[in-house]
Amino acid sequence: MPKKLTYTVLSLGLAAWLLPFLWMALGSFKNQGEILRRPPTWWPEQPTGENYGQWFGPLHFSTFFTNSLIVAVLTVLGNLVFCSMVGYALAKMEFPGKKLLFGLVMVTLMVPGVVTFVPLFVMVSKLGLLNSYAALILPFITAPLGVFLMRQFILGIPDALLEAARIDGAGELRIFARIVMPLCGPPLATLGILTFLTSWNNFLWPLVAAQSEDRYTLPVALSLYSTGQNATNYGLLLAGSVLVIVPILLLFVALQRYFIQGVATTGLK
């Protein structure tokens, strides 16, 4: 296929992918009447920041943003530490039941989240953790995908490097912290982005686990405050969607090089 045709097809695909986001961004500066107008308009005829003003004013956007940020950051940190530990053990340590444990990790990858939703809610409720940060973070502090990702990358680290450290008297924890982790930059970045994205966009679990406004995350607040029983405030919904998406875009732009490198090297061995 000639390069010009390839670039044309890719450009058309990119434009089709970007159009909904452009509509969302422009629509966030329109009033309700203009958004519902037929035929629709692309550019706001009378741009207004009222939709953003409501989020930063009476709707207390800072509270929801802080909750989402705390939950996402702590969930990411937990996954980076614990998934790396389990991945290291499965890749470089020998112990009874190792293959069985890895098999269980792979099986859990195929289990839909809705299957464990009710038992998880009952367990969190029995522990008295509902409506707390612990309820929003602990169930997702580690994930089978993260364990698999880290194991596959750590398999590629030469055993001779670890054996040399053991001969010098280093224990497993020191080897993990001083040798393995510094070499795992790309998969850690990939795992961090994927975990942050999942936690940031999580809606159903925070909806049932956070039972007061001071614990709502951004997706929950976006759903509850922009959609009423009889009508939807589309301007408020579009502005809230922009505010939810911007942090994810910034994170990906900052770490995209490591993300691509991590995805490319994870399955080499």
C-alpha positions as CSV (number, residue, x, y, z in Angstrom):
1,M,0.0,0.0,0.0
2,P,1.5,3.4,-1.0
3,K,2.5,5.6,1.9
4,K,0.1,8.4,0.9
5,L,-2.8,6.1,1.0
6,T,-1.7,4.6,4.3
7,Y,-1.4,8.1,5.8
8,T,-4.8,9.1,4.4
9,V,-6.5,6.0,5.9
10,L,-4.8,6.5,9.2
11,S,-5.7,10.3,9.3
12,L,-9.3,9.5,8.6
13,G,-9.3,6.9,11.4
14,L,-7.7,9.4,13.7
15,A,-10.2,12.1,12.8
16,A,-13.2,9.7,13.4
17,W,-11.7,8.8,16.8
18,L,-11.1,12.4,17.8
19,L,-14.5,13.8,16.7
20,P,-16.4,12.7,19.8
21,F,-13.8,14.2,22.1
22,L,-13.9,17.5,20.1
23,W,-17.7,17.5,20.4
24,M,-17.4,16.9,24.1
25,A,-14.9,19.8,24.6
26,L,-16.8,22.3,22.5
27,G,-20.2,21.2,24.0
28,S,-18.9,21.9,27.5
29,F,-19.0,25.6,26.6
30,K,-22.6,25.6,25.3
31,N,-25.8,26.1,27.2
32,Q,-28.5,23.4,27.3
33,G,-30.6,25.0,24.5
34,E,-27.7,25.1,22.1
35,I,-26.6,21.5,22.8
36,L,-30.2,20.3,22.1
37,R,-30.6,22.4,18.9
38,R,-31.4,20.7,15.6
39,P,-29.4,20.8,13.4
40,P,-26.6,20.8,15.9
41,T,-23.8,23.4,15.9
42,W,-20.1,22.6,16.3
43,W,-18.8,25.9,17.6
44,P,-20.5,27.6,20.6
45,E,-22.4,30.6,19.4
46,Q,-22.3,32.1,22.9
47,P,-19.4,30.4,24.8
48,T,-20.1,30.1,28.5
49,G,-18.1,28.8,31.4
50,E,-21.2,28.3,33.5
51,N,-20.9,24.5,33.4
52,Y,-17.4,24.6,34.7
53,G,-18.4,27.2,37.2
54,Q,-21.0,24.9,38.7
55,W,-18.4,22.1,39.1
56,F,-15.9,24.4,40.8
57,G,-18.6,26.2,42.8
58,P,-21.7,24.6,44.4
59,L,-20.8,21.0,43.3
60,H,-17.5,21.0,45.2
61,F,-15.3,19.5,42.4
62,S,-12.2,19.7,44.5
63,T,-13.7,17.2,47.0
64,F,-14.5,14.6,44.3
65,F,-11.1,15.2,42.6
66,T,-9.2,14.7,45.8
67,N,-11.1,11.5,46.5
68,S,-10.4,10.1,43.1
69,L,-6.8,11.1,43.3
70,I,-6.2,9.5,46.7
71,V,-7.9,6.3,45.7
72,A,-6.1,6.1,42.3
73,V,-2.6,6.9,43.6
74,L,-2.8,4.5,46.6
75,T,-4.2,1.8,44.4
76,V,-1.4,2.3,41.9
77,L,1.3,2.3,44.6
78,G,-0.2,-0.9,46.1
79,N,-0.2,-2.6,42.7
80,L,3.3,-1.6,41.9
81,V,4.6,-3.0,45.1
82,F,2.6,-6.2,45.6
83,C,2.3,-7.2,41.9
84,S,6.0,-6.8,41.6
85,M,6.6,-8.9,44.7
86,V,4.4,-11.7,43.5
87,G,5.7,-11.5,40.0
88,Y,9.3,-11.8,41.3
89,A,8.4,-14.8,43.4
90,L,6.7,-16.6,40.5
91,A,9.5,-15.7,38.1
92,K,12.7,-16.3,40.1
93,M,12.0,-18.3,43.3
94,E,11.3,-22.0,43.7
95,F,8.7,-23.2,46.2
96,P,6.0,-25.9,46.4
97,G,2.9,-25.1,44.5
98,K,4.5,-22.4,42.3
99,K,2.9,-23.7,39.1
100,L,-0.4,-24.1,40.7
101,L,-0.3,-20.6,42.1
102,F,0.5,-19.2,38.7
103,G,-2.3,-21.2,37.1
104,L,-4.7,-19.7,39.6
105,V,-3.5,-16.2,38.7
106,M,-4.2,-17.0,35.0
107,V,-7.6,-18.4,35.8
108,T,-8.6,-15.3,37.8
109,L,-7.8,-13.2,34.7
110,M,-10.8,-14.9,33.0
111,V,-13.2,-14.3,35.9
112,P,-15.6,-11.3,35.3
113,G,-15.6,-8.7,38.0
114,V,-19.4,-8.9,38.4
115,V,-19.0,-12.5,39.7
116,T,-17.1,-11.4,42.8
117,F,-18.9,-8.0,43.2
118,V,-21.6,-9.2,45.7
119,P,-19.3,-11.4,47.8
120,L,-16.7,-8.5,47.9
121,F,-19.4,-6.1,49.0
122,V,-20.6,-8.4,51.8
123,M,-17.0,-8.9,53.0
124,V,-16.3,-5.2,53.1
125,S,-19.6,-4.6,54.9
126,K,-18.9,-7.2,57.5
127,L,-15.5,-5.7,58.2
128,G,-17.1,-2.3,58.7
129,L,-15.2,-0.6,55.9
130,L,-18.0,0.8,53.9
131,N,-17.9,4.6,53.2
132,S,-14.1,4.8,53.7
133,Y,-11.0,5.0,51.6
134,A,-10.1,1.5,52.7
135,A,-13.3,0.2,51.0
136,L,-12.4,1.9,47.8
137,I,-8.7,0.9,47.8
138,L,-8.1,-2.5,49.4
139,P,-10.2,-4.6,47.0
140,F,-8.0,-3.4,44.1
141,I,-4.6,-3.2,45.9
142,T,-3.3,-6.0,43.6
143,A,-4.5,-7.5,40.3
144,P,-3.8,-10.7,38.4
145,L,-3.0,-8.7,35.2
146,G,-0.4,-6.8,37.1
147,V,1.1,-10.0,38.5
148,F,1.3,-11.6,35.0
149,L,2.8,-8.4,33.5
150,M,5.5,-8.2,36.1
151,R,6.3,-11.9,36.0
152,Q,6.7,-11.9,32.3
153,F,9.2,-9.0,32.4
154,I,11.2,-10.3,35.4
155,L,11.6,-13.7,33.6
156,G,13.9,-11.8,31.2
157,I,16.3,-10.6,33.9
158,P,19.4,-12.9,33.8
159,D,19.6,-15.4,36.7
160,A,23.4,-14.8,36.8
161,L,22.8,-11.3,38.0
162,L,20.7,-12.4,40.9
163,E,23.0,-15.3,41.8
164,A,25.9,-12.9,42.0
165,A,24.0,-10.8,44.5
166,R,23.2,-13.9,46.5
167,I,26.8,-14.9,46.6
168,D,27.7,-11.4,47.9
169,G,25.2,-12.1,50.8
170,A,22.2,-10.2,49.6
171,G,18.8,-11.5,50.8
172,E,15.8,-11.9,48.5
173,L,14.2,-8.6,49.7
174,R,17.4,-6.7,49.0
175,I,17.8,-8.3,45.6
176,F,14.2,-7.4,44.8
177,A,14.5,-3.8,46.0
178,R,18.0,-3.0,44.8
179,I,18.3,-5.0,41.6
180,V,15.0,-6.1,40.2
181,M,12.9,-3.0,40.8
182,P,15.3,-0.6,39.2
183,L,15.3,-2.8,36.0
184,C,11.5,-2.8,35.9
185,G,10.9,0.8,34.8
186,P,8.9,0.1,31.6
187,P,6.5,-2.6,33.0
188,L,6.0,-0.5,36.2
189,A,5.1,2.5,34.1
190,T,2.7,0.3,32.0
191,L,1.1,-1.2,35.1
192,G,0.9,2.2,36.7
193,I,-1.0,3.8,33.8
194,L,-3.3,0.8,33.4
195,T,-4.1,0.7,37.1
196,F,-4.6,4.5,37.3
197,L,-6.9,4.4,34.3
198,T,-9.0,1.6,35.8
199,S,-9.2,3.2,39.3
200,W,-9.9,6.7,38.0
201,N,-12.8,5.5,35.8
202,N,-14.2,3.0,38.2
203,F,-17.9,3.8,38.7
204,L,-19.9,0.8,40.0
205,W,-17.9,-0.1,43.0
206,P,-17.5,3.5,44.4
207,L,-21.2,3.9,43.8
208,V,-22.1,1.2,46.3
209,A,-19.1,1.5,48.6
210,A,-19.1,5.3,49.0
211,Q,-22.3,6.2,50.8
212,S,-21.9,9.9,51.5
213,E,-20.9,12.9,49.4
214,D,-17.6,13.4,51.1
215,R,-16.4,10.0,49.7
216,Y,-17.8,10.2,46.2
217,T,-15.3,9.9,43.3
218,L,-15.5,11.9,40.1
219,P,-17.4,9.3,38.0
220,V,-20.0,8.9,40.7
221,A,-20.4,12.6,41.2
222,L,-20.6,13.1,37.4
223,S,-23.4,10.6,37.1
224,L,-25.4,11.7,40.2
225,Y,-25.3,15.5,39.7
226,S,-25.6,15.8,35.9
227,T,-28.4,13.3,35.5
228,G,-31.7,13.9,37.2
229,Q,-34.9,11.8,37.3
230,N,-36.6,13.6,34.5
231,A,-33.8,15.5,32.6
232,T,-30.1,15.4,31.9
233,N,-28.0,18.6,32.1
234,Y,-25.8,17.8,29.1
235,G,-23.6,20.9,29.5
236,L,-22.7,19.9,33.0
237,L,-22.2,16.3,31.9
238,L,-19.8,17.3,29.1
239,A,-17.9,19.7,31.3
240,G,-17.5,17.0,34.0
241,S,-16.4,14.5,31.3
242,V,-13.6,16.9,30.2
243,L,-12.5,17.3,33.8
244,V,-12.4,13.5,34.3
245,I,-10.4,12.9,31.0
246,V,-7.7,15.6,31.3
247,P,-5.7,14.0,34.1
248,I,-5.6,10.7,32.2
249,L,-4.4,12.4,29.1
250,L,-1.6,14.2,31.0
251,L,-0.5,11.0,32.6
252,F,-0.3,9.1,29.4
253,V,1.5,11.9,27.6
254,A,4.1,12.0,30.4
255,L,4.6,8.2,30.4
256,Q,3.8,7.1,26.9
257,R,7.4,6.2,26.0
258,Y,7.6,3.8,29.0
259,F,4.1,2.5,28.4
260,I,4.9,1.5,24.8
261,Q,8.3,0.0,25.8
262,G,6.7,-2.0,28.6
263,V,4.0,-3.4,26.4
264,A,6.6,-4.3,23.7
265,T,9.0,-6.1,26.0
266,T,6.6,-7.9,28.4
267,G,6.0,-11.0,26.3
268,L,9.5,-11.5,25.0
269,K,10.2,-14.6,27.2
